[in-house]
């Protein structure tokens, strides 16, 4: 077999390992899904009438606006599981055993990242299901739903690589769960919950130039069935930049050896 074939085979083995762990210990994955679901319930039922009225609608129209932002937030929250799983492997010493085995070294990180992406997308489906149960209705065509799934996969892939680096620099599982919090809550400072136009000038500038705002706007356009503007290529550019940064950072940390 070629080097690429060995890499794919080893990565698939690591992917199966991580998916089995996720099935055996579902608490972390479900915890990532519970945060966006709780946010959805809180903002719709506690603030939906007032915020919706301020946006020129009501609770139902605010649910249409809010759901894409909460889905993006859920995808960002899913990256926490990667940081925890990698830190756990590093602190428990299993990584030292992998280093002595005849496997492609990149497969360890690749398996973690791909496994987390699969879990994150499953959680996103759960969040969409809850939103539909609350009354969310989409005007998207099947092709637009497919494009939305592709966008979410790209976002999950990007933030997961960044979270992998946080896992490698963490000395305890507790710190590994705390470091990705910035990724999880960055959508709050975008257009996920309220339009950027309604913010103060400084916060509005930040919201308009941070990565999660174009991602949220692209997903919102796709799910509503309205034409997608320039936000889609800005979103994909951000995804590529974050994924490349996270990959190079994680590769450097992993190659350098354990810092524990």
N, C-alpha and C positions, 0 to 999 in steps of 0.2 A: 504494500500500500504506500501511497505517496504521503508526504508530510502533511498536506492539507487533509487527506483522508483520515490520518491518525488524529489530527486536531479536531475534526468534526466528530469522530467517534468518541474521543475522550470528553469533549464538551457535552455530547448527548448523554454520556454516562453520568457526568456531574449534574446535568439538568434533571435526570431521573432521581438522583440522590436528593436534590433540593426539593423536588415536588413531593417525594415520599415524606420528607421532613414536614412539609407544609400540611400534608394530609394528616400526619400523626399528631402535629401540634398546631391546630388551626387558630389558636387564640390570637397570635400576632397578626395573621392575615385578616381575621374578622375584626380585630381592633382597628385596623386601618380603614375598614369599610364603615365602622360605627361612627367615626368622627364626622365624615361628610353627611351621613344620614341624620345624625343629631343636629348638625348645622342646618340641614334642609328643613327639618321639623321645627326647629327653633325660629328660624327667620320667617318661615311661611306662616306659622300660627301665632307667633308672638309679635312679629313686626310686619307681617305681610300686608295688612290693611293700611297701616300708616305709610310705609315706604312705597307701596303700590300707588296710594293716593297721591303721594308727592311726585311720582313718575307719570301721573296722568292716567292711572288705571286702578286696579284693585288687587286683591289677593291672588286671583287667578292669573292676571297679567304679570304680577311679580314672580309667580312660580315659573312662568315661561322664561322670564329674564334670569332668574336665580339658578335654575337647574344646570345649565352648561358650566357656570362658575363653580358650582359645588362638585360637579364631575371632575373638573380639572383639579380642584383641591383634593379630591379623593385619590386621583392618580399621583399627585405630589406626595400625599401622606403614605402611599404604598411603598415609597422608597425606603421608609424606616426599617422595614423587615430585612432589606439587604444589609444595611449597616449592622443590625443586630446579629444576623446570621454569620456574617464574615467575622465580626469581632468574636463571636462565640467560638468559631473554628480556630481563630488565632490564639485565644486565651486557653482553650482546652487542649491545644497541642496537636490536633488532628492534621493541621497544615504541615507540621514537621514530617509526619508519616507520608503525606502526599509528595513532599519534596524528594523523598527517597525512592518513590515508585517510578516506574517507567511510563509516565504519562506526560502529555503536553502541559507545560506549566501554565499556559494561558487558559487552559480548560477550567481550572478552578474558578477564576473570576468570571469567565463566560457562563459557566453553569449557574452561578449565583445570580448573575444579571438576568439571564433569560428566564430562570425560574421565578424571579421576582416580577418580571414583566407579565408572565402568565397569570400569577396571583393577582397582580394589580388590575389586569383587564377583567378578571373574574369579579373583583370587587366593584369595578366600574359598571358591569352589567347589573349587579345587585343594586347599586345606587340608582341606575336608570329605572329599574323595576319599581323601587320605592317611589320615585318621582311620578311614574305613570299611575301608580296606585293613588297618589295624592291629587291627580288630575292633570298632570302635564301631558300636553298633546303636541306632537311634532308634525310639521308640514314637510318634512324631508322625504325625498324619494329614496328608494333602495340604494341608488348610487351615492347619494349624499350621506346616508347612514354608513356606507362602506368607507367613504372618505373620512367621516368623523372617527370611525374605528381606527383608520390608519393614522390620523393625527394623534389620537390618544396613545397609540402604540409608540409613536415617535417620541412623544412627551415622556412616557413611562421609561423608555429606553434611555433617554438623555439623563433624566434625574436619577435613575438607578445607578448609572455609572458614577455620577457625582457622589451618591450616597455610599457607594463601595469604598471610595477614598476615605470617607468619614469612618467607616468601619475599620479600616486598616490603621488609622491613627488613634483609635480609641483603645484605652487600656482596660475598660470594663464594659460589660453589656449595658449598664445604666447610662454611661456617657455616650455609648453608641446610639442609644435611643433618643438622646437629647440633641445631638449635633444636627440631625436633619430637620429640626423644628423650623429653622428659617425657611427651608424649602417648602414645608407644609403650609406655613402661614403667609408666605409671600403673595399668594392670590388675594388675601385680604386687602393688600395695598394696591390692588389693581381694580379692574372693572367687574370682578366676580359678583359682588354684592350690591354695589351701586355704580352708576355711570361715573366715569372719570371726570366728566364735565361738572359734576356737582361738588367736587372736592376743592379744597383751598389751593391756591396757585402752586405752592411748592409740592404738595402731595399729588396734585394733578400732573405736574411735570414728571414726577417719579413714576406714577401709575402709567403714564403714556409711553414711558421708555423702558420699563422693566419687561422681562420676557413673558410673564404669564398673562399680561393684558392682550397682546395679539393672539395668543393661543385661545384665550377665552372668547374673544370676539369672533375668531374663525369658527370655533365650535358652535357658538350661538347662531351664526349665519347658516351653518350647515344644518343644524337641527330645526331651525325655523323655516328652512327652504327658501331663504332670501339670497340674492347674489352675494358671493364672497368677494370682498375687495382685496386690497394689497396685503391684508393681515396674514393671509395664508403663507406667502413666501417669507414674510418676516418671521412667522412662527417656525417654519421649517429651518430657517437660517439659525435661529436661536437654538433649536433642538440639535442641529449639527454641531454648533459651537460648544454647547454644554456637554454633549456626548463625547466629543473629541477631547475636551479639557478633562473630563472625568476619567476617560480611558487612559490618557497619558499620565495623569496624576496617579491613578491606581496602579498602573503598570510599573511606574517608578517606585512606588512604595512597596509593592509586592516583590519586585526584583531586588530591592535593597535589603529585604529581609525583615523579620519581625522586630517591632519596636517595643515589645512587651517585656 
